[in-house]
Amino acid sequence: MNGRALPINLYSPPERHPAPETPVYRKLLCSESNSNSKLCFRVRVQFLSSSYVHVLLNGSDVRRNQVWKVRSEVKSEPYELSKSAPGSFKFKEKLGGDVVSKDENGDEFVDSDVPWWEEFPKRWTIVILCFSAFLLCNMDRVNMSIAILPMSSEFHWNSTTVGLIQSSFFWGYLLTQIAGGIWADTVGGKRVLAFGVIWWSIATVLTPIAAKFGLPFLLIVRAFMGIGEGVAMPAMNNLLSKWVPVAERSRSLALVYSGMYLGSVTGLAFSPFLIHSYGWPSVFFSFGSLGTVWTALWLSKAYSSPLEDPELRPEEKKLIFRNRVSEEPVKTIPWGLILSKAPVWALITCHFCHNWGTFILLTWMPTYYNQVLGFNLTESGLFCVLPWLTMAFSANLGGWIADTLVSKGWSVTTVRKVMQSIGFLGPAFFLSQLSHVNSPAMAVLCMACSQGSDAFSQSGLYSNHQDIAPRYSGVLLGLSNTAGVLAGVFGTAATGYILQHGSWDEVFEVAIGLYLVGTVIWNLFSTGEKIID
């Protein structure tokens, strides 16, 4: 069959043709359209080996260069042709049934000779766009922690007012955790995440204007910003549960969450420069405007589900849909079933235990560096960036390790328990060493290692929502993250109370205790298996 060519007429009914004698068959095909314009294509068809055929379709607006496998059995020189060509010229059907190639695993697919950026996996395009959304999310969140210093000086705010402004973000953030999950699971993550980014970007831009009008307006705008950012995490979880196969789940989530860490680094690094050069309002105007660029890309490239993407390549669709859950739209949330499962409550409880320590370290770290280690404010700000960088690296390392273990045959349950145990016991160990170190350098190292090991949680509890209830992963993340946000609110307040009446050792002892409680609960009750259909 090598070198055999196949004559094709795109517009004739199916008929049999003898195999041509020439090694390559070429033909010019033209068609009159309704507007009396003439559309012409040059067609080149050649059998390469056995039943593989190479087809080149070349026109003014279309160029297709593909190798297909003809599944129809070929036992003689005549060949059956039928139907039309891809898009408006469906060559797949023209070649008689399904036309596919095979990858290294023996899976069949259509192969095309297209630029690498067009072959880049669409699921990872979604992941990278979610990563960039979370990068903007934390850039817009942390800029207030820097801008509040010149703002409080200009508007004569005292410490109580500053605390009120900082906490007003969480008023809206708490409101939309569960609501965002329900919305994402019912209408799709694409629209919900787009709403969130647009909403918090507008609120960010409006922040300087609201501050000029007065404190009540500023508090409302900050709460509105929390509403927008509150839907981001449930929407992202819903999207990735549909787009990412389980073998890539840990590293994809780790990459997305590392966007938050790098967003904090970026915000902390660029805010002082912008404030010094252009004034504190420039931070909000510049960071907020980036949301419009992201939204334009998102609306043109993203889809809530692989089923909605008309450009998704067949081989990637087949990979995504292995062991997939039902694609039936979620109409009602089975609250009774969800809340009756022990692994769900283990997830909620452990999210609380995890975030207690995480929020304490990230909120009070500059104060600890200043009061205990004797760093000045500039040094404190510099060293505050190190844990975020460590978390970004460790989250992606942990994701790669977790996915590698799953691909080697480890059960998802075992992998989730191992990774989360590191995420709990690592911070507990390094925090316990802080009372024994004698140098600021060792204290900073312990802090960085604590947060670095904490980031392994991205491959533990943060990946578990999609494991146990993939159809309701948005709702489930909303539930557990509500507990996590409450831990941050109560933990931050409790730390202030403890420091007023006690010491930093007692602050760390409470966090260590909750880490240990979380470790026990997670290993007793969590699972990596699907428990809710």
N, C-alpha and C positions, 0 to 999 in steps of 0.2 A: 504493500500500500504506500510505501514511501514515495514522495514526489507526485502522487496522484492529485489531480485538481478536480474541483466540483463546480459545474456551471450553475449559476443562480439567476433566476429572473424574479425580481421582488414582487411583481404584480400579477403573475400568472397563477392559475390554480395548481394544486399539488400534482406533480407528474414525475415519472421515472426518467433518469438520464443515465446513459452508459458512462463509465469512467473515462475521462479524456486521456489522450495520449501525451499531451504536453504536461511537463512537471508543474507548471503554475498556470492558473486560469485567471485572466484579467478581463474586465468588461466595464464599459461606461453605461450607467443606468440613469435615465432622465425621466422626470415626471412633471406634468403641468399641474399647477395648483389652482385653487378657485380664483385667485387674483390674476390668473394668466401668466404668472411668473414661472420660470423654468428652474427646476431644482435637479442638479446632477451630482452623482457620486461615482467615484471610481472604486470598483470592487476587485479585490484580489483574494482568491481562495486556494489553499493548498493543504493536502494531507501531509502531516509530518512523519508520523509513525503510527502503526496500528490504526486506532480510530480517533487519534488526535488530529484536529484540523486547525489551521491558522487562517484567520480572516482579517483582512485590512479593509476598512471602510473609510474613504477619504473624500471629504466635501469641503465646501467653503466655510461652513460653520461647525462641522462635526468631523472628528477624527477618532475612529475606534480601531484599536490594534489588539486583538485578543486571540488566545489559544483556548479552544474548547474541546471537550471530549464528547463525541456523539455516543449516546448510550444505546441507540438502536443497534441491533446485531447486524453485522455486515458479513454476508457469506458469499456474495457474488458481485459482479460489476455494477448492476443497477443500484441506485440509491434513492430512498424516499425523501422528498422535500415537502415541506408544508408551511403554510402561514407566511408571516412577514418578519420584519427586522427589529433590533433593539430600539426602544423608544418608538419613534415613528417607523424604524426599520428593524424589526425584531429578529435578528439573525439566530437567536437561540432557538426560537420556534421553527425557523426556516430550515435548521439543520436536523429537524426530526425529533421532537421531544425535548427532554432535559439535556442541556449541554454543560458539562462541568469538567473541572480538573481536580487533582488531588493534592493535598498538602503532605507534609512529612509524616503525619499521623494516619494517612489514608483517608482523610475526610475530603469529600468532594466539594468543589467550589468553582465559581467562574473566576478566571484569572485575567487581569488586564494590564497592559503595559502603559501605566499612567505615572505622572510625577509622584515622588515620594510623599509630598504634602497632601496629595489626594488619597494616598493609600494609608496615611496615618490613622490608626484606629479611632473610630468616632467615639467610642466609650471613653478613651483617654482625652479626647477633646473636651468632653463633658467634665471630666475630672479636673482638667487644667482650668477650665472656666470657673468651676466651683472653688478651686484653689485661689484664683484671682479675686473672686467675690469675698472670700474670707480674709484675704490680704487687705482689701479695702475696708472690710468690716472692722478689723482691729485698728487700722490706721485712723479711721474716723472716731473710734472709741477712745484711744489713748491720747489723742491730741488735746483733749480737755485737761488731762493731768498735767500737761506742760503749760497750756495757755491760761490755766486758772491762776497762775502766779501773777502775770501782769494784769489780768482781768480783776483780780481781787484788790490789787493796788489801785487801779483806776476807779473802781466802783465802791471802794471802801467796805469790802465784805470781811466779816470776822470768820473765825474757824468754824463756827456752827453753820453759818451760811454756806461756806465752801463745802462742808460735809453734806448739807442738804442738796446742793447742786449736783454733787458727785453721785449721790444716791438716787436722784430723780430718774436717771437712766433706767434703773432696775424696776421702777413702777410700771413702765410700759413693757419692759423685757419679760417680766413675769406674766403679764396678761396674755401674751401671744405664744407662749411655749406650746400649750396643749391645743389652742385654737389653730396655730400654724400647722401642727401635725395633722389635725382633722382636715383642714383645707387642702394640704398637699396630697393627702391620701385620696381625697374625693375629686379634686379638679386638676391635679397634676402638679409636679414640683416646678416645672418651667415657669408657669405664671406666678406662682407664689414667691419663688426666689427673685424674679424680676420685680414684683411688687415691693419686696423687702429692700432691694438695693435702691430702687428709685425713691422709696419713702425715706430711708435713712439718709440718702444723699441730699434730698431736699431739706431735711431737718438739719443736717450739718451746715449747709449753706445759710440757712435762716438763723443759726445760732448767734452770730454777731449782731444781727438786726434785732433779735429778741432781747439780747442783753441791753441794747440801747434803750428799748422801750421799758424795761424794768424786770425785776426778779421773777414775778409770776409768769410772765411771758417766756422767760428763759427756762423755768422749770417745766412748763408745758411742752416746749420744743424738745428738751432733753428726754422727756417721757415719750414723746412721739418718735424720737430716734430709737428708743428702746423697743417700741412696737415693731419698727421695721427690722431691726436686728434680731428680734425674738423669733421671727418666722424663718430665718435663714438656715439654722441648723436642722429643724425638722424637714424643711423642703429639700435640703441637700441630701439628707438621709434617704428620703423617698426616691430621689433621682438615682442615687447610686445603687439602691436595692433593685432597681429595674435595669440599669445599664451595666453593672459590673458583676461578672461571675464570681462565685465564692472563692476560687483560687487566687483572685486578684483583689479581694475585698480589703484585706488589712493594709496593703501598700497604698491603695487608692484613698482610703480614709486617712491614713497617716499623711499622705501628701496634702490633702485638703486641709486637715487640721494644722499642718505646719504652716499653711498660709496665714493662720491667725498669729502664730508666733513671729513669723517674719513681718507681718503687718505691724506688730507691736515694735519690733526693731526699727522698721522703716519710719513709723510715726515718731518714735522717740529720737531718732537720728535727725530727721529733717525739720521737725517742728521748731527746735531752737534757732536753726538757721533762718527759717522763714520769718519767725517773730522778730529776730534781730534785724533782718534786712527790710521787711515790709510791714511789720506790725502784727499783733496777734490775730486780727480778723483774717489775714491772708491764709492762715493755716486752715480755717474752715472753708473758705472759698475755694482754695486749690484742691484740697482733699475731696470735698464734696463734688466738685465738677468732674472728677474722674469716674464717678458712677454713670454718667451719661455715655462715656466711651464703652464701658463694660456692658451696659444695657443694650447698646446697638449691636455689639458682637453676639451677645447672648440670644437676642431675639432672632438673629439671622442664622445662627448655627445650632441652637439647642432644641431638643424635643423632650417631652416628658417621658416618653417611652420609645424603645427601639421600633415598635410597631408603627409609630407615627412618622418615622424618618424615611422619606422616599429615596434618599441617597445612600442609605446604609447598605454596604456590600453584603452579599449572601453569606460569605464565609464568616464574617463577623457576627451576623445575625444568628447563624447556627451556633457559634461559640457562646454567645450571650444566653441563648435560650436552652442550653443544656441545664437540666435540673432546675428549671425556672418555675416560679409559682404561677398560679392562674393570672391571666391578664384581664379578668373581668373587673370592671370598675368597682371601687368600694362605694357602696351606697349607705350602709349603716356600720357603725363601729360597735363590735361586740364587747362592750365594757365589762359585762359580767364575766365573760370567758377570760378576757385579758387579766382582770384583777383577781381571778381565782387561781392563777398559776404562780407557784413558788418562785420559778426563775425570774418572773417579772418583778416580784417584790425584792428579790436578791439584787436585781439590776438597779432598781430605784434606791434601795438602801446603800448599795456600794457607790453609786454616783454621789450620794450625800457625803459619805465618808471620804471619798476621793477629793471632792471639791472643797471640803473644809480646809484641808491642809494646803491645797493648791492656791486658793484665794488668799489665805493668810500670808503665804510666802510672797505672792505677787503684789499684794496690797501694802504689806508692812515691811517689805524688804529694804526700801530706802531708809526708813526710820531705824531699822536694825543696824544697817551699815553706818548710819550717822551716830546713833546713841551708843552702840556697843563697840563697834570697830573703830570709831573716831574718824570716819571719812567725811570730807566736806561734801557739799551738795553736788558739785561737779563730779567728784569721784563716785559718789553714790549713784548718780545717774548713769555713769559709764558702766559700773559693775552690774547695774540692773539689766543691762542688755545681755550679759553673758548667759543667764539662765534661759532666756528666750532662744538664743542661738543654739544652746545645748539641747533644748527641747525639740527644735526643728530637726536637728541632726538625728537625735535618738528616736523620734517618732518614725522617720523614714527607715532607719535601720531596723527598728522593731517590726515595721510592716513587712519589710523584705524577709526577715527571719520567719515571721509567722506564715506568710504565704509559701515560703520554701518548705516549711515543716508540713503544711497541709498537702502540698504537691507530692511530698515523699511518703504520704500515707498516714500521717498522724491524724487522729480524729480532731474535728473542729473544737469539740468540747475540751480536749486536753490542751490544745494550743491556746484557747482563750483563758483557761485557768493558769497556765504557765505565764503567759504574758501579763495578766493582771496581777498575779502574785509578785512579779518583778515590780510592777507599777505601784504596789502597796509596800512591800517589804524594803525596796530600795530607798524610798524617801524616809521610811521609819528608821532605818539604820543610820543614814547620813545625818538626819536631824538629831538623833541621839548622841552623835559625836560632837555636836556644836559646843556642848558644855565642857568638853575636855580639850578642845584645841586652844593653843596659846598664841597663835599668830593670825592676823587678819587674812593673810593669803590662804591659810588652811581653812578658815571659816568660809571664804568665798568659794573655795574648791568644794567644800561640803555642800554649800547651797547649790552650786552648779550641778554636782552629781545627784543631789536630791531631785532636782527638777528634770534632769536628764533621764533618770530611771522612772520618774513619774510619767514621762511621755510614752512609755511602753503600754500605758493604759489605752492608747489609741487602737492597739491591736487586741485589747482585752474587752473591757466593758463597752467602749465606744463602737466596737464592731459587732457587738452582740445583739443589738436591736434588729439588724437585718438577718441574723441567724435564726432567731426564735420566732419572729413574726414579720416576715418580709413584706407582706401586703399592708401591714399596719405599722411599719417601721417609723413613719413620721409621727404618729400618735404616741408610740412607745417612747421615742426620744423626747417628745414634748413632756411626757410624764416624768421621766427620769431626770431630764435637765431642769425641770421645775424644782425638784428636790435638790439638784446641784446648785441652782441659783440661791435657794433658801439657805443652803449651807454657807455660801459666800456672804450673804447678808448677815446671818446670825454669827458666823465665825469671825467676820471682821469686827462686829460690835463687841463680841465676847472678848476678843483679843485686847481691845481698848480697856475694857473693864478689868481684865486680868493684870494688865500692865500698870493700871492705876493702883491695884492692891497687892500685886505680886511681882513676878519676874519673868524674863524671857524663857527661862527653863520650864516654867509652868505652861507657857503658851505652847512650847514644842511638845510637852508631855501629853497635852490634850490631843494634838494632831497625831502623835505617834499611837496613842490609844485607839483612835478612830481608824487609823490605817490597819492596825492589828485586827480590830473587829471586822472590818471590811474583808480582810484576807480570809478569815474563818467563814464568814457568810458566803463569800464568793465560791470557795472551794466545796462547800457543802451543798449549795442549792443551784448554782448556775449550770447552764448547759449550752452547747453549741448547736443542738439539733432544733429543727423547726417544731414548735409546740402549738402554734396557732395557724391554721390554714386561711 
